[in-house]
Amino acid sequence: GEVVVLDNKNISNFQSLQNVLTMEKSQTHLHYFLFDLLVYHDKEIMSQSLIERKKILKRFMNTHFEHIHYSEHLEGDAALLLK
């Protein structure tokens, strides 16, 4: 997964993350985006495909966590996806 700070448009902002990490106290919320699952119920599942591991992760993430998010699987041309 990845820890990020989201700006007012819900876009990750690396500079804000650096600022939060250097401050002693901050009101900024950190968000954790999960995109892979390597261990499930104390069993290593890395031999399963990424798609299968993400399916397990998505089922686990059905529970609502305010600052922990499931990162959807994207396929295709990365340059086009990032536009």
Disulfide bonds with the S-S distance in Angstrom:
none
